Amino acid sequence: MWAEVLYFSYFVAMNEKDIGANFQQELYARCARGDHDIEKKYGPCGIITALACFPCGLICLFKDVTKKCSRCGTVVS
């Protein structure tokens, strides 16, 4: 009885691990196709310039941005 329960719990754990690995591979495959999950980060220089020189400083804010994929970490231009 205990051996069957142990075998079943090990079998379920392996399937959950495989499911998680397949999900992660699918996400990386989407990044390989170019379907990145882009995240924008604004630099401190752009933020300070945007606040100090309000109307014209917004140009600096939009120039001082880094676009990066949150899944694979690739910097996207």
All heavy atoms as a GROMACS GRO file, in nm:
protein
  601
    1MET      N    1   0.083  -0.119   0.000
    1MET     CA    2   0.000   0.000   0.000
    1MET      C    3   0.087   0.125   0.000
    1MET      O    4   0.067   0.214  -0.080
    1MET     CB    5  -0.091  -0.005   0.122
    1MET     CG    6  -0.166   0.122   0.146
    1MET     SD    7  -0.327   0.108   0.071
    1MET     CE    8  -0.397   0.260   0.120
    2TRP      N    9   0.185   0.132   0.091
    2TRP     CA   10   0.271   0.251   0.099
    2TRP      C   11   0.358   0.264  -0.025
    2TRP      O   12   0.386   0.374  -0.071
    2TRP     CB   13   0.359   0.246   0.224
    2TRP     CG   14   0.280   0.273   0.347
    2TRP    CD1   15   0.238   0.182   0.439
    2TRP    CD2   16   0.232   0.400   0.390
    2TRP    NE1   17   0.166   0.242   0.536
    2TRP    CE2   18   0.161   0.379   0.510
    2TRP    CE3   19   0.240   0.527   0.341
    2TRP    CZ2   20   0.100   0.482   0.580
    2TRP    CZ3   21   0.180   0.630   0.412
    2TRP    CH2   22   0.111   0.606   0.529
    3ALA      N   23   0.398   0.151  -0.079
    3ALA     CA   24   0.482   0.155  -0.199
    3ALA      C   25   0.404   0.213  -0.317
    3ALA      O   26   0.458   0.289  -0.396
    3ALA     CB   27   0.532   0.015  -0.232
    4GLU      N   28   0.275   0.180  -0.325
    4GLU     CA   29   0.194   0.234  -0.433
    4GLU      C   30   0.176   0.385  -0.417
    4GLU      O   31   0.182   0.459  -0.515
    4GLU     CB   32   0.058   0.165  -0.434
    4GLU     CG   33   0.065   0.020  -0.475
    4GLU     CD   34  -0.070  -0.049  -0.460
    4GLU    OE1   35  -0.168   0.020  -0.426
    4GLU    OE2   36  -0.075  -0.170  -0.483
    5VAL      N   37   0.155   0.430  -0.295
    5VAL     CA   38   0.138   0.575  -0.270
    5VAL      C   39   0.268   0.649  -0.301
    5VAL      O   40   0.268   0.755  -0.363
    5VAL     CB   41   0.095   0.599  -0.123
    5VAL    CG1   42   0.098   0.747  -0.090
    5VAL    CG2   43  -0.042   0.541  -0.099
    6LEU      N   44   0.381   0.591  -0.260
    6LEU     CA   45   0.510   0.653  -0.288
    6LEU      C   46   0.535   0.659  -0.438
    6LEU      O   47   0.580   0.761  -0.489
    6LEU     CB   48   0.621   0.572  -0.219
    6LEU     CG   49   0.722   0.656  -0.145
    6LEU    CD1   50   0.657   0.712  -0.020
    6LEU    CD2   51   0.842   0.573  -0.110
    7TYR      N   52   0.506   0.551  -0.508
    7TYR     CA   53   0.525   0.548  -0.653
    7TYR      C   54   0.435   0.650  -0.720
    7TYR      O   55   0.477   0.723  -0.809
    7TYR     CB   56   0.498   0.408  -0.708
    7TYR     CG   57   0.504   0.402  -0.858
    7TYR    CD1   58   0.628   0.404  -0.923
    7TYR    CD2   59   0.388   0.396  -0.935
    7TYR    CE1   60   0.635   0.400  -1.061
    7TYR    CE2   61   0.394   0.392  -1.072
    7TYR     CZ   62   0.517   0.394  -1.135
    7TYR     OH   63   0.524   0.391  -1.271
    8PHE      N   64   0.310   0.659  -0.677
    8PHE     CA   65   0.214   0.753  -0.736
    8PHE      C   66   0.258   0.897  -0.713
    8PHE      O   67   0.254   0.979  -0.803
    8PHE     CB   68   0.074   0.729  -0.680
    8PHE     CG   69  -0.028   0.822  -0.738
    8PHE    CD1   70  -0.070   0.805  -0.869
    8PHE    CD2   71  -0.079   0.927  -0.664
    8PHE    CE1   72  -0.164   0.891  -0.925
    8PHE    CE2   73  -0.172   1.013  -0.719
    8PHE     CZ   74  -0.215   0.994  -0.849
    9SER      N   75   0.304   0.930  -0.591
    9SER     CA   76   0.346   1.067  -0.563
    9SER      C   77   0.472   1.103  -0.642
    9SER      O   78   0.487   1.215  -0.690
    9SER     CB   79   0.371   1.087  -0.413
    9SER     OG   80   0.478   1.007  -0.370
   10TYR      N   81   0.562   1.007  -0.660
   10TYR     CA   82   0.682   1.031  -0.741
   10TYR      C   83   0.642   1.052  -0.887
   10TYR      O   84   0.693   1.141  -0.954
   10TYR     CB   85   0.779   0.913  -0.729
   10TYR     CG   86   0.901   0.928  -0.815
   10TYR    CD1   87   1.003   1.016  -0.779
   10TYR    CD2   88   0.914   0.855  -0.932
   10TYR    CE1   89   1.115   1.031  -0.858
   10TYR    CE2   90   1.026   0.868  -1.012
   10TYR     CZ   91   1.126   0.956  -0.974
   10TYR     OH   92   1.237   0.970  -1.053
   11PHE      N   93   0.548   0.974  -0.936
   11PHE     CA   94   0.503   0.985  -1.075
   11PHE      C   95   0.435   1.120  -1.099
   11PHE      O   96   0.459   1.184  -1.200
   11PHE     CB   97   0.407   0.870  -1.106
   11PHE     CG   98   0.361   0.868  -1.249
   11PHE    CD1   99   0.449   0.836  -1.351
   11PHE    CD2  100   0.230   0.898  -1.280
   11PHE    CE1  101   0.407   0.833  -1.483
   11PHE    CE2  102   0.187   0.897  -1.411
   11PHE     CZ  103   0.275   0.864  -1.513
   12VAL      N  104   0.354   1.166  -1.005
   12VAL     CA  105   0.286   1.294  -1.018
   12VAL      C  106   0.388   1.407  -1.013
   12VAL      O  107   0.381   1.502  -1.090
   12VAL     CB  108   0.179   1.311  -0.908
   12VAL    CG1  109   0.126   1.453  -0.905
   12VAL    CG2  110   0.067   1.212  -0.932
   13ALA      N  111   0.488   1.398  -0.924
   13ALA     CA  112   0.589   1.502  -0.914
   13ALA      C  113   0.670   1.510  -1.042
   13ALA      O  114   0.705   1.618  -1.088
   13ALA     CB  115   0.680   1.475  -0.795
   14MET      N  116   0.702   1.400  -1.102
   14MET     CA  117   0.776   1.402  -1.228
   14MET      C  118   0.694   1.467  -1.338
   14MET      O  119   0.745   1.541  -1.419
   14MET     CB  120   0.818   1.261  -1.268
   14MET     CG  121   0.927   1.201  -1.182
   14MET     SD  122   1.080   1.291  -1.197
   14MET     CE  123   1.124   1.253  -1.366
   15ASN      N  124   0.565   1.438  -1.341
   15ASN     CA  125   0.480   1.498  -1.444
   15ASN      C  126   0.470   1.649  -1.425
   15ASN      O  127   0.472   1.723  -1.522
   15ASN     CB  128   0.342   1.435  -1.443
   15ASN     CG  129   0.343   1.297  -1.506
   15ASN    OD1  130   0.432   1.265  -1.583
   15ASN    ND2  131   0.245   1.217  -1.472
   16GLU      N  132   0.458   1.696  -1.302
   16GLU     CA  133   0.450   1.840  -1.277
   16GLU      C  134   0.581   1.908  -1.316
   16GLU      O  135   0.581   2.018  -1.370
   16GLU     CB  136   0.417   1.866  -1.131
   16GLU     CG  137   0.276   1.828  -1.094
   16GLU     CD  138   0.247   1.841  -0.947
   16GLU    OE1  139   0.339   1.878  -0.871
   16GLU    OE2  140   0.133   1.816  -0.909
   17LYS      N  141   0.693   1.840  -1.288
   17LYS     CA  142   0.823   1.895  -1.326
   17LYS      C  143   0.834   1.904  -1.478
   17LYS      O  144   0.881   2.004  -1.531
   17LYS     CB  145   0.936   1.810  -1.270
   17LYS     CG  146   1.074   1.867  -1.295
   17LYS     CD  147   1.182   1.777  -1.244
   17LYS     CE  148   1.209   1.678  -1.353
   17LYS     NZ  149   1.327   1.597  -1.334
   18ASP      N  150   0.789   1.801  -1.546
   18ASP     CA  151   0.794   1.801  -1.692
   18ASP      C  152   0.702   1.907  -1.751
   18ASP      O  153   0.736   1.972  -1.850
   18ASP     CB  154   0.756   1.663  -1.746
   18ASP     CG  155   0.860   1.558  -1.713
   18ASP    OD1  156   0.976   1.595  -1.687
   18ASP    OD2  157   0.824   1.439  -1.713
   19ILE      N  158   0.587   1.925  -1.689
   19ILE     CA  159   0.493   2.027  -1.736
   19ILE      C  160   0.556   2.165  -1.722
   19ILE      O  161   0.549   2.249  -1.812
   19ILE     CB  162   0.360   2.018  -1.659
   19ILE    CG1  163   0.285   1.892  -1.700
   19ILE    CG2  164   0.274   2.141  -1.685
   19ILE    CD1  165   0.165   1.862  -1.614
   20GLY      N  166   0.621   2.191  -1.609
   20GLY     CA  167   0.688   2.319  -1.588
   20GLY      C  168   0.802   2.341  -1.687
   20GLY      O  169   0.820   2.451  -1.739
   21ALA      N  170   0.879   2.237  -1.714
   21ALA     CA  171   0.989   2.249  -1.810
   21ALA      C  172   0.936   2.275  -1.950
   21ALA      O  173   0.993   2.357  -2.024
   21ALA     CB  174   1.074   2.123  -1.807
   22ASN      N  175   0.828   2.209  -1.988
   22ASN     CA  176   0.769   2.233  -2.120
   22ASN      C  177   0.716   2.375  -2.132
   22ASN      O  178   0.732   2.439  -2.236
   22ASN     CB  179   0.656   2.133  -2.148
   22ASN     CG  180   0.708   1.994  -2.174
   22ASN    OD1  181   0.823   1.977  -2.210
   22ASN    ND2  182   0.622   1.896  -2.154
   23PHE      N  183   0.654   2.426  -2.025
   23PHE     CA  184   0.602   2.563  -2.026
   23PHE      C  185   0.716   2.662  -2.043
   23PHE      O  186   0.707   2.757  -2.122
   23PHE     CB  187   0.525   2.591  -1.896
   23PHE     CG  188   0.471   2.730  -1.889
   23PHE    CD1  189   0.365   2.768  -1.968
   23PHE    CD2  190   0.525   2.824  -1.802
   23PHE    CE1  191   0.313   2.896  -1.961
   23PHE    CE2  192   0.475   2.951  -1.795
   23PHE     CZ  193   0.368   2.988  -1.875
   24GLN      N  194   0.827   2.641  -1.972
   24GLN     CA  195   0.942   2.730  -1.983
   24GLN      C  196   1.002   2.724  -2.124
   24GLN      O  197   1.040   2.827  -2.180
   24GLN     CB  198   1.046   2.692  -1.879
   24GLN     CG  199   1.163   2.788  -1.873
   24GLN     CD  200   1.260   2.750  -1.765
   24GLN    OE1  201   1.262   2.635  -1.719
   24GLN    NE2  202   1.342   2.844  -1.724
   25GLN      N  203   1.010   2.606  -2.182
   25GLN     CA  204   1.062   2.593  -2.318
   25GLN      C  205   0.972   2.663  -2.419
   25GLN      O  206   1.021   2.723  -2.515
   25GLN     CB  207   1.078   2.446  -2.354
   25GLN     CG  208   1.192   2.378  -2.284
   25GLN     CD  209   1.196   2.229  -2.311
   25GLN    OE1  210   1.107   2.175  -2.377
   25GLN    NE2  211   1.297   2.162  -2.258
   26GLU      N  212   0.841   2.658  -2.398
   26GLU     CA  213   0.748   2.728  -2.487
   26GLU      C  214   0.768   2.879  -2.479
   26GLU      O  215   0.763   2.948  -2.581
   26GLU     CB  216   0.604   2.693  -2.454
   26GLU     CG  217   0.564   2.554  -2.493
   26GLU     CD  218   0.424   2.519  -2.449
   26GLU    OE1  219   0.347   2.612  -2.415
   26GLU    OE2  220   0.391   2.400  -2.448
   27LEU      N  221   0.792   2.931  -2.358
   27LEU     CA  222   0.816   3.075  -2.344
   27LEU      C  223   0.944   3.116  -2.413
   27LEU      O  224   0.949   3.219  -2.483
   27LEU     CB  225   0.820   3.114  -2.196
   27LEU     CG  226   0.688   3.109  -2.122
   27LEU    CD1  227   0.709   3.147  -1.976
   27LEU    CD2  228   0.588   3.202  -2.186
   28TYR      N  229   1.050   3.038  -2.397
   28TYR     CA  230   1.177   3.069  -2.465
   28TYR      C  231   1.163   3.054  -2.616
   28TYR      O  232   1.228   3.126  -2.691
   28TYR     CB  233   1.290   2.983  -2.412
   28TYR     CG  234   1.340   3.028  -2.276
   28TYR    CD1  235   1.363   2.938  -2.175
   28TYR    CD2  236   1.365   3.162  -2.251
   28TYR    CE1  237   1.408   2.979  -2.050
   28TYR    CE2  238   1.410   3.205  -2.128
   28TYR     CZ  239   1.432   3.114  -2.028
   28TYR     OH  240   1.477   3.155  -1.907
   29ALA      N  241   1.079   2.962  -2.661
   29ALA     CA  242   1.056   2.946  -2.805
   29ALA      C  243   0.985   3.070  -2.861
   29ALA      O  244   1.015   3.113  -2.972
   29ALA     CB  245   0.974   2.820  -2.833
   30ARG      N  246   0.895   3.129  -2.783
   30ARG     CA  247   0.830   3.252  -2.826
   30ARG      C  248   0.931   3.364  -2.839
   30ARG      O  249   0.925   3.444  -2.933
   30ARG     CB  250   0.720   3.292  -2.728
   30ARG     CG  251   0.600   3.201  -2.734
   30ARG     CD  252   0.496   3.237  -2.632
   30ARG     NE  253   0.441   3.368  -2.658
   30ARG     CZ  254   0.360   3.431  -2.576
   30ARG    NH1  255   0.325   3.375  -2.461
   30ARG    NH2  256   0.314   3.550  -2.605
   31CYS      N  257   1.027   3.370  -2.748
   31CYS     CA  258   1.132   3.471  -2.756
   31CYS      C  259   1.221   3.445  -2.877
   31CYS      O  260   1.266   3.539  -2.943
   31CYS     CB  261   1.216   3.473  -2.629
   31CYS     SG  262   1.132   3.546  -2.488
   32ALA      N  263   1.247   3.321  -2.908
   32ALA     CA  264   1.330   3.288  -3.024
   32ALA      C  265   1.262   3.327  -3.154
   32ALA      O  266   1.329   3.362  -3.251
   32ALA     CB  267   1.362   3.138  -3.025
   33ARG      N  268   1.129   3.325  -3.156
   33ARG     CA  269   1.055   3.369  -3.275
   33ARG      C  270   1.046   3.521  -3.284
   33ARG      O  271   0.999   3.574  -3.383
   33ARG     CB  272   0.915   3.310  -3.274
   33ARG     CG  273   0.909   3.164  -3.306
   33ARG     CD  274   0.767   3.118  -3.329
   33ARG     NE  275   0.680   3.145  -3.216
   33ARG     CZ  276   0.644   3.056  -3.124
   33ARG    NH1  277   0.689   2.932  -3.132
   33ARG    NH2  278   0.563   3.090  -3.026
   34GLY      N  279   1.085   3.591  -3.179
   34GLY     CA  280   1.080   3.738  -3.179
   34GLY      C  281   0.960   3.795  -3.107
   34GLY      O  282   0.936   3.915  -3.111
   35ASP      N  283   0.882   3.711  -3.040
   35ASP     CA  284   0.765   3.756  -2.966
   35ASP      C  285   0.805   3.780  -2.821
   35ASP      O  286   0.771   3.702  -2.732
   35ASP     CB  287   0.653   3.652  -2.977
   35ASP     CG  288   0.524   3.699  -2.913
   35ASP    OD1  289   0.507   3.819  -2.897
   35ASP    OD2  290   0.442   3.612  -2.879
   36HIS      N  291   0.879   3.888  -2.798
   36HIS     CA  292   0.931   3.917  -2.664
   36HIS      C  293   0.826   3.986  -2.578
   36HIS      O  294   0.735   4.051  -2.628
   36HIS     CB  295   1.054   4.009  -2.675
   36HIS     CG  296   1.171   3.945  -2.741
   36HIS    ND1  297   1.251   3.853  -2.679
   36HIS    CD2  298   1.220   3.960  -2.866
   36HIS    CE1  299   1.346   3.815  -2.762
   36HIS    NE2  300   1.329   3.877  -2.877
   37ASP      N  301   0.841   3.972  -2.448
   37ASP     CA  302   0.759   4.043  -2.350
   37ASP      C  303   0.839   4.166  -2.306
   37ASP      O  304   0.917   4.160  -2.213
   37ASP     CB  305   0.729   3.950  -2.232
   37ASP     CG  306   0.630   4.011  -2.135
   37ASP    OD1  307   0.557   4.104  -2.176
   37ASP    OD2  308   0.625   3.966  -2.020
   38ILE      N  309   0.820   4.277  -2.378
   38ILE     CA  310   0.905   4.394  -2.362
   38ILE      C  311   0.865   4.473  -2.238
   38ILE      O  312   0.748   4.498  -2.211
   38ILE     CB  313   0.897   4.482  -2.487
   38ILE    CG1  314   0.953   4.406  -2.606
   38ILE    CG2  315   0.974   4.612  -2.467
   38ILE    CD1  316   0.940   4.477  -2.737
   39GLU      N  317   0.968   4.512  -2.164
   39GLU     CA  318   0.953   4.591  -2.043
   39GLU      C  319   1.041   4.716  -2.058
   39GLU      O  320   1.158   4.705  -2.092
   39GLU     CB  321   1.001   4.506  -1.925
   39GLU     CG  322   0.989   4.570  -1.791
   39GLU     CD  323   1.034   4.473  -1.683
   39GLU    OE1  324   0.952   4.391  -1.641
   39GLU    OE2  325   1.152   4.480  -1.645
   40LYS      N  326   0.984   4.834  -2.036
   40LYS     CA  327   1.059   4.959  -2.051
   40LYS      C  328   1.108   5.006  -1.915
   40LYS      O  329   1.035   5.003  -1.817
   40LYS     CB  330   0.971   5.068  -2.111
   40LYS     CG  331   0.933   5.048  -2.254
   40LYS     CD  332   0.852   5.167  -2.302
   40LYS     CE  333   0.809   5.149  -2.445
   40LYS     NZ  334   0.727   5.262  -2.490
   41LYS      N  335   1.233   5.052  -1.914
   41LYS     CA  336   1.290   5.111  -1.793
   41LYS      C  337   1.350   5.246  -1.833
   41LYS      O  338   1.432   5.253  -1.924
   41LYS     CB  339   1.398   5.022  -1.734
   41LYS     CG  340   1.345   4.889  -1.688
   41LYS     CD  341   1.397   4.854  -1.554
   41LYS     CE  342   1.333   4.723  -1.512
   41LYS     NZ  343   1.375   4.679  -1.387
   42TYR      N  344   1.308   5.351  -1.762
   42TYR     CA  345   1.358   5.484  -1.790
   42TYR      C  346   1.478   5.513  -1.701
   42TYR      O  347   1.479   5.479  -1.584
   42TYR     CB  348   1.249   5.588  -1.768
   42TYR     CG  349   1.133   5.571  -1.863
   42TYR    CD1  350   1.016   5.508  -1.823
   42TYR    CD2  351   1.142   5.616  -1.993
   42TYR    CE1  352   0.911   5.492  -1.911
   42TYR    CE2  353   1.037   5.600  -2.082
   42TYR     CZ  354   0.922   5.538  -2.040
   42TYR     OH  355   0.818   5.521  -2.128
   43GLY      N  356   1.579   5.578  -1.758
   43GLY     CA  357   1.701   5.609  -1.685
   43GLY      C  358   1.684   5.728  -1.592
   43GLY      O  359   1.596   5.813  -1.613
   44PRO      N  360   1.767   5.736  -1.490
   44PRO     CA  361   1.754   5.847  -1.393
   44PRO      C  362   1.784   5.983  -1.455
   44PRO      O  363   1.722   6.083  -1.418
   44PRO     CB  364   1.856   5.811  -1.285
   44PRO     CG  365   1.949   5.715  -1.346
   44PRO     CD  366   1.873   5.644  -1.453
   45CYS      N  367   1.876   5.989  -1.549
   45CYS     CA  368   1.909   6.116  -1.614
   45CYS      C  369   1.788   6.169  -1.692
   45CYS      O  370   1.759   6.288  -1.688
   45CYS     CB  371   2.029   6.097  -1.706
   45CYS     SG  372   2.087   6.249  -1.781
   46GLY      N  373   1.718   6.082  -1.762
   46GLY     CA  374   1.600   6.123  -1.836
   46GLY      C  375   1.487   6.168  -1.745
   46GLY      O  376   1.417   6.265  -1.775
   47ILE      N  377   1.471   6.102  -1.632
   47ILE     CA  378   1.365   6.139  -1.538
   47ILE      C  379   1.394   6.276  -1.477
   47ILE      O  380   1.305   6.362  -1.468
   47ILE     CB  381   1.350   6.031  -1.429
   47ILE    CG1  382   1.299   5.901  -1.490
   47ILE    CG2  383   1.255   6.078  -1.319
   47ILE    CD1  384   1.301   5.783  -1.396
   48ILE      N  385   1.518   6.298  -1.435
   48ILE     CA  386   1.554   6.426  -1.374
   48ILE      C  387   1.541   6.539  -1.474
   48ILE      O  388   1.489   6.646  -1.444
   48ILE     CB  389   1.697   6.418  -1.315
   48ILE    CG1  390   1.697   6.323  -1.196
   48ILE    CG2  391   1.748   6.555  -1.275
   48ILE    CD1  392   1.835   6.287  -1.145
   49THR      N  393   1.587   6.517  -1.597
   49THR     CA  394   1.577   6.619  -1.700
   49THR      C  395   1.431   6.648  -1.734
   49THR      O  396   1.394   6.763  -1.757
   49THR     CB  397   1.653   6.576  -1.828
   49THR    OG1  398   1.785   6.539  -1.792
   49THR    CG2  399   1.657   6.688  -1.928
   50ALA      N  400   1.347   6.545  -1.736
   50ALA     CA  401   1.204   6.565  -1.765
   50ALA      C  402   1.137   6.648  -1.656
   50ALA      O  403   1.050   6.730  -1.686
   50ALA     CB  404   1.135   6.430  -1.779
   51LEU      N  405   1.178   6.630  -1.532
   51LEU     CA  406   1.119   6.708  -1.423
   51LEU      C  407   1.174   6.851  -1.418
   51LEU      O  408   1.100   6.945  -1.392
   51LEU     CB  409   1.144   6.638  -1.289
   51LEU     CG  410   1.072   6.506  -1.269
   51LEU    CD1  411   1.116   6.441  -1.139
   51LEU    CD2  412   0.922   6.526  -1.270
   52ALA      N  413   1.304   6.867  -1.446
   52ALA     CA  414   1.366   6.999  -1.436
   52ALA      C  415   1.327   7.088  -1.554
   52ALA      O  416   1.303   7.208  -1.536
   52ALA     CB  417   1.518   6.985  -1.427
   53CYS      N  418   1.325   7.034  -1.672
   53CYS     CA  419   1.293   7.111  -1.794
   53CYS      C  420   1.168   7.052  -1.856
   53CYS      O  421   1.175   6.986  -1.960
   53CYS     CB  422   1.410   7.104  -1.891
   53CYS     SG  423   1.569   7.145  -1.822
   54PHE      N  424   1.054   7.078  -1.793
   54PHE     CA  425   0.933   7.001  -1.824
   54PHE      C  426   0.898   6.984  -1.971
   54PHE      O  427   0.902   6.873  -2.019
   54PHE     CB  428   0.813   7.054  -1.747
   54PHE     CG  429   0.684   6.989  -1.790
   54PHE    CD1  430   0.666   6.853  -1.777
   54PHE    CD2  431   0.585   7.063  -1.849
   54PHE    CE1  432   0.549   6.792  -1.818
   54PHE    CE2  433   0.468   7.004  -1.890
   54PHE     CZ  434   0.450   6.870  -1.875
   55PRO      N  435   0.867   7.082  -2.045
   55PRO     CA  436   0.819   7.047  -2.180
   55PRO      C  437   0.928   6.985  -2.267
   55PRO      O  438   0.906   6.883  -2.332
   55PRO     CB  439   0.771   7.178  -2.240
   55PRO     CG  440   0.762   7.275  -2.130
   55PRO     CD  441   0.852   7.225  -2.021
   56CYS      N  442   1.046   7.045  -2.266
   56CYS     CA  443   1.154   6.994  -2.352
   56CYS      C  444   1.222   6.872  -2.290
   56CYS      O  445   1.284   6.793  -2.362
   56CYS     CB  446   1.258   7.104  -2.375
   56CYS     SG  447   1.189   7.247  -2.459
   57GLY      N  448   1.215   6.855  -2.160
   57GLY     CA  449   1.280   6.743  -2.094
   57GLY      C  450   1.217   6.609  -2.124
   57GLY      O  451   1.280   6.504  -2.105
   58LEU      N  452   1.094   6.609  -2.173
   58LEU     CA  453   1.028   6.483  -2.209
   58LEU      C  454   1.100   6.415  -2.325
   58LEU      O  455   1.100   6.292  -2.335
   58LEU     CB  456   0.881   6.508  -2.245
   58LEU     CG  457   0.793   6.548  -2.127
   58LEU    CD1  458   0.652   6.578  -2.176
   58LEU    CD2  459   0.791   6.441  -2.022
   59ILE      N  460   1.162   6.495  -2.411
   59ILE     CA  461   1.240   6.436  -2.521
   59ILE      C  462   1.354   6.353  -2.465
   59ILE      O  463   1.381   6.242  -2.510
   59ILE     CB  464   1.291   6.547  -2.615
   59ILE    CG1  465   1.173   6.618  -2.682
   59ILE    CG2  466   1.385   6.489  -2.720
   59ILE    CD1  467   1.211   6.743  -2.757
   60CYS      N  468   1.422   6.407  -2.364
   60CYS     CA  469   1.533   6.333  -2.300
   60CYS      C  470   1.481   6.207  -2.231
   60CYS      O  471   1.548   6.104  -2.231
   60CYS     CB  472   1.604   6.422  -2.199
   60CYS     SG  473   1.690   6.559  -2.275
   61LEU      N  474   1.363   6.217  -2.171
   61LEU     CA  475   1.306   6.101  -2.103
   61LEU      C  476   1.281   5.987  -2.202
   61LEU      O  477   1.313   5.872  -2.174
   61LEU     CB  478   1.175   6.139  -2.033
   61LEU     CG  479   1.101   6.025  -1.964
   61LEU    CD1  480   1.182   5.975  -1.845
   61LEU    CD2  481   0.964   6.069  -1.920
   62PHE      N  482   1.225   6.021  -2.318
   62PHE     CA  483   1.194   5.916  -2.415
   62PHE      C  484   1.319   5.865  -2.487
   62PHE      O  485   1.317   5.757  -2.545
   62PHE     CB  486   1.090   5.965  -2.515
   62PHE     CG  487   0.955   5.988  -2.450
   62PHE    CD1  488   0.889   6.109  -2.463
   62PHE    CD2  489   0.896   5.889  -2.375
   62PHE    CE1  490   0.767   6.130  -2.403
   62PHE    CE2  491   0.773   5.908  -2.314
   62PHE     CZ  492   0.708   6.030  -2.329
   63LYS      N  493   1.426   5.943  -2.486
   63LYS     CA  494   1.552   5.896  -2.544
   63LYS      C  495   1.628   5.806  -2.447
   63LYS      O  496   1.704   5.719  -2.488
   63LYS     CB  497   1.640   6.015  -2.583
   63LYS     CG  498   1.596   6.085  -2.706
   63LYS     CD  499   1.618   5.997  -2.824
   63LYS     CE  500   1.602   6.074  -2.953
   63LYS     NZ  501   1.626   5.991  -3.068
   64ASP      N  502   1.612   5.829  -2.317
   64ASP     CA  503   1.685   5.754  -2.214
   64ASP      C  504   1.600   5.637  -2.164
   64ASP      O  505   1.565   5.629  -2.047
   64ASP     CB  506   1.722   5.848  -2.099
   64ASP     CG  507   1.817   5.784  -2.001
   64ASP    OD1  508   1.888   5.690  -2.039
   64ASP    OD2  509   1.819   5.828  -1.884
   65VAL      N  510   1.567   5.547  -2.253
   65VAL     CA  511   1.484   5.432  -2.218
   65VAL      C  512   1.555   5.304  -2.263
   65VAL      O  513   1.622   5.302  -2.365
   65VAL     CB  514   1.343   5.444  -2.282
   65VAL    CG1  515   1.350   5.436  -2.431
   65VAL    CG2  516   1.249   5.338  -2.228
   66THR      N  517   1.542   5.200  -2.182
   66THR     CA  518   1.596   5.069  -2.215
   66THR      C  519   1.480   4.972  -2.228
   66THR      O  520   1.400   4.957  -2.136
   66THR     CB  521   1.692   5.020  -2.105
   66THR    OG1  522   1.794   5.117  -2.086
   66THR    CG2  523   1.754   4.888  -2.142
   67LYS      N  524   1.471   4.906  -2.343
   67LYS     CA  525   1.366   4.807  -2.366
   67LYS      C  526   1.430   4.670  -2.354
   67LYS      O  527   1.524   4.637  -2.426
   67LYS     CB  528   1.304   4.824  -2.504
   67LYS     CG  529   1.232   4.955  -2.522
   67LYS     CD  530   1.179   4.969  -2.662
   67LYS     CE  531   1.117   5.104  -2.683
   67LYS     NZ  532   1.072   5.122  -2.822
   68LYS      N  533   1.377   4.589  -2.263
   68LYS     CA  534   1.435   4.459  -2.233
   68LYS      C  535   1.324   4.356  -2.220
   68LYS      O  536   1.217   4.383  -2.166
   68LYS     CB  537   1.513   4.471  -2.101
   68LYS     CG  538   1.594   4.353  -2.063
   68LYS     CD  539   1.673   4.385  -1.937
   68LYS     CE  540   1.760   4.271  -1.897
   68LYS     NZ  541   1.834   4.299  -1.775
   69CYS      N  542   1.351   4.235  -2.268
   69CYS     CA  543   1.255   4.125  -2.255
   69CYS      C  544   1.259   4.073  -2.112
   69CYS      O  545   1.366   4.044  -2.057
   69CYS     CB  546   1.289   4.013  -2.354
   69CYS     SG  547   1.178   3.872  -2.341
   70SER      N  548   1.143   4.062  -2.050
   70SER     CA  549   1.138   4.016  -1.911
   70SER      C  550   1.155   3.865  -1.900
   70SER      O  551   1.184   3.814  -1.791
   70SER     CB  552   1.006   4.058  -1.846
   70SER     OG  553   0.898   3.998  -1.913
   71ARG      N  554   1.139   3.790  -2.010
   71ARG     CA  555   1.156   3.645  -2.005
   71ARG      C  556   1.300   3.603  -2.026
   71ARG      O  557   1.356   3.526  -1.947
   71ARG     CB  558   1.069   3.579  -2.112
   71ARG     CG  559   0.925   3.574  -2.079
   71ARG     CD  560   0.851   3.488  -2.178
   71ARG     NE  561   0.852   3.545  -2.310
   71ARG     CZ  562   0.743   3.587  -2.375
   71ARG    NH1  563   0.627   3.576  -2.320
   71ARG    NH2  564   0.753   3.640  -2.494
   72CYS      N  565   1.362   3.652  -2.135
   72CYS     CA  566   1.496   3.602  -2.169
   72CYS      C  567   1.606   3.702  -2.138
   72CYS      O  568   1.723   3.666  -2.138
   72CYS     CB  569   1.502   3.562  -2.316
   72CYS     SG  570   1.477   3.696  -2.432
   73GLY      N  571   1.572   3.828  -2.110
   73GLY     CA  572   1.671   3.927  -2.074
   73GLY      C  573   1.741   3.995  -2.190
   73GLY      O  574   1.835   4.070  -2.170
   74THR      N  575   1.695   3.973  -2.311
   74THR     CA  576   1.756   4.034  -2.429
   74THR      C  577   1.716   4.181  -2.437
   74THR      O  578   1.600   4.216  -2.420
   74THR     CB  579   1.710   3.962  -2.557
   74THR    OG1  580   1.741   3.825  -2.546
   74THR    CG2  581   1.774   4.021  -2.680
   75VAL      N  582   1.814   4.268  -2.466
   75VAL     CA  583   1.786   4.409  -2.485
   75VAL      C  584   1.734   4.426  -2.627
   75VAL      O  585   1.798   4.391  -2.724
   75VAL     CB  586   1.912   4.495  -2.462
   75VAL    CG1  587   1.882   4.640  -2.491
   75VAL    CG2  588   1.963   4.476  -2.320
   76VAL      N  589   1.612   4.483  -2.636
   76VAL     CA  590   1.546   4.502  -2.765
   76VAL      C  591   1.558   4.648  -2.802
   76VAL      O  592   1.534   4.736  -2.720
   76VAL     CB  593   1.398   4.460  -2.756
   76VAL    CG1  594   1.329   4.476  -2.890
   76VAL    CG2  595   1.385   4.319  -2.706
   77SER      N  596   1.592   4.676  -2.928
   77SER     CA  597   1.608   4.816  -2.969
   77SER      C  598   1.477   4.877  -3.012
   77SER      O  599   1.379   4.818  -3.033
   77SER     CB  600   1.706   4.826  -3.084
   77SER     OG  601   1.665   4.749  -3.193
   0.00000   0.00000   0.00000
